[in-house]
Amino acid sequence: MATDREHDLIIAAVDGSPSSIEALRYASRLAEALHAPLDAVITWSYPPYSDPAFVSAWSPKDDATTILDDAIRRAFGENPPTQLGRRVLAGAAAPTLIDLSRSAAMLVLGSRGLGGFAGLLLGSVSAACAEHAHCPVLVVHPRVTPASVDAANVQQSAQR
């Protein structure tokens, strides 16, 4: 079945967090079921007020590429899907993803990324994309297993 990449593309937003890796896995299953192309996308930018000496010795693009490659390995091991494209894009996550959504069939991202306050149920990027994207948005929460709940309870008990 032939696809029109511009209209069938599923974009999985990745930042290396557990929920973004789960989102990448879910997006892959959707892409396979729909015979659609899949792109894993990570964004990068220089932090505001960066010291020029620090910035010259550091490449956020290289870091983002490493994070994306590691996330793909964590999601799929050594056998990523054949239809998987990889994109490392300059820019803030939410506006970049919203812009990409103009030519996508679906945007899939995790509920909580690596930034922000730990207590938030929906991260600022996923909330912005859900509100402003130009295509359907699927927000994936990390799977909670009985073992992970038990481990969290043990950790809380130990802290008391």
C-alpha positions in Angstrom: 0.0 0.0 0.0 1.5 3.3 -1.1 1.6 6.2 1.3 1.7 10.0 0.8 4.5 10.9 3.2 3.3 14.4 3.7 -0.2 13.4 4.8 0.4 10.0 6.3 3.5 10.8 8.4 3.4 10.0 12.1 5.8 12.1 14.2 7.1 10.8 17.5 8.6 13.5 19.7 11.6 12.3 21.7 13.5 13.8 24.6 14.9 10.7 26.2 12.4 10.6 29.0 10.6 7.3 29.8 7.3 8.7 28.5 8.9 9.8 25.2 10.3 6.3 24.7 6.9 4.8 25.4 5.5 7.3 22.9 8.0 6.2 20.3 7.1 2.6 20.8 3.4 3.4 20.5 3.9 5.5 17.4 5.8 2.7 15.8 2.9 0.3 16.4 0.5 2.8 14.9 2.7 3.5 11.9 3.0 -0.3 11.2 -0.7 -0.8 11.5 -1.5 2.1 9.2 1.4 1.5 6.8 2.5 5.0 7.5 6.0 6.5 7.6 7.3 7.4 11.1 9.8 10.1 12.1 11.4 10.3 15.5 12.1 14.0 16.2 14.2 15.7 18.8 14.7 19.4 19.1 17.6 21.4 20.5 18.5 25.0 21.3 21.2 26.9 23.2 20.2 27.8 26.7 19.5 31.5 27.2 22.3 33.6 28.5 25.0 31.1 27.6 28.6 31.9 28.1 30.3 32.1 24.7 33.3 30.2 25.9 31.0 27.4 27.1 29.0 27.3 23.9 32.0 27.1 21.7 33.1 23.8 23.4 29.6 22.2 23.5 27.2 21.2 20.8 23.6 20.8 21.8 22.9 19.4 18.4 25.4 16.6 19.0 23.9 16.0 22.5 20.4 15.8 20.9 21.6 13.3 18.3 23.1 11.1 21.0 19.8 11.3 23.1 17.7 10.4 20.0 20.0 7.5 19.1 19.9 6.2 22.7 16.1 6.6 22.9 15.7 4.6 19.7 18.0 1.9 21.1 16.1 1.8 24.4 12.7 1.6 22.5 13.7 -1.0 19.9 17.0 -2.6 20.9 19.3 -3.1 17.9 16.3 -3.6 15.5 14.5 -0.2 14.9 11.6 -0.2 12.5 12.7 0.0 8.8 10.2 2.9 8.2 11.8 5.0 11.0 13.2 8.4 10.0 15.3 10.5 12.4 15.3 14.2 12.6 17.3 16.5 14.9 15.9 20.0 14.6 17.0 23.4 16.0 14.3 25.2 18.0 12.2 25.1 21.0 10.2 21.9 21.3 6.6 23.0 21.3 6.7 25.6 18.5 8.8 23.2 16.3 6.5 20.3 16.8 3.4 22.4 16.2 4.9 23.6 13.0 5.7 20.0 11.9 2.2 19.0 12.7 1.0 21.0 9.7 2.2 18.2 7.4 1.6 15.2 9.6 -1.2 12.7 10.1 -0.5 12.5 13.9 1.8 13.8 16.5 2.7 11.3 19.3 4.5 12.5 22.5 5.0 11.5 26.1 3.0 13.0 28.9 6.0 14.2 30.8 9.4 15.1 29.5 12.6 15.8 31.3 11.9 19.4 32.3 9.4 21.1 34.5 8.0 20.2 37.9 7.8 16.5 38.9 4.2 16.8 40.0 2.7 17.9 36.7 0.6 15.3 35.1 0.9 16.8 31.6 4.1 18.5 30.5 4.1 22.0 29.0 5.2 20.7 25.6 2.5 18.0 25.4 -0.1 20.5 26.6 0.9 23.1 24.1 0.9 20.6 21.2 -2.5 19.2 22.3 -3.9 22.7 22.2 -2.3 24.1 19.1 -1.2 21.3 16.7 -2.7 21.1 13.2 -3.2 17.3 13.4 -4.4 14.8 15.9 -2.2 14.5 19.0 -1.7 11.4 21.1 -0.2 11.9 24.5 1.2 8.6 25.9 1.7 8.0 29.6 4.5 5.6 30.7 3.1 2.2 31.6 2.7 1.5 35.3 3.2 -2.1 36.2 2.6 -3.7 39.6 6.3 -4.1 40.1 6.9 -0.3 39.5 4.1 0.6 41.9 5.6 -1.8 44.5 9.1 -0.3 44.1 7.6 3.2 44.5 5.9 2.2 47.7 9.0 0.6 49.1 11.0 3.8 48.3 8.4 6.0 50.0 8.4 3.8 53.1 12.2 4.0 53.3 12.1 7.8 53.1 9.8 8.0 56.2 
